[in-house]
Amino acid sequence: MTEEEIAGTNINKAPIEVRHANLERDDPGQFRSTCPVCHIGFLAGRRDEKTFEILKEDRCLLCGQQFIYTDLEERA
C-alpha cells in the first residue's frame, strides 16, 4: 500500500496498548518510533509541555492509530 492509501485509515480504531521500550526506533538515538501497525508512519513521542516527559498516549502520524504506552507512568 502507498502512503496515500494508508493515510488516516486507523483514526477511528480502538487504541492499542504497547510498551514504549519495545518499539522500533526510526533511527538509533532518535526519539521517534516506527508505527507497529502500518510500518511506514511514525510515533513522534508526544511530550508534556512543562516536564518534557513522554506522554502515555500517542498516535501514528500517518495511519492515525492511537497507542497507549503500558510501561510509562500516568502523569497528572
NORUR-V255596 format. One record per helix or strand of 2 or more residues. SS is the DSSP state (helix for helix, strand for strand). FROM is the first residue (numbers start at 1). LEN is the number of residues. Records with the same first field share a line. If there is no record, write none. Layout:
SS->FROM-LEN ; FROM-LEN
This chain:
helix->3-4 ; 20-3
strand->16-3 ; 33-2 ; 42-2 ; 57-4 ; 66-4
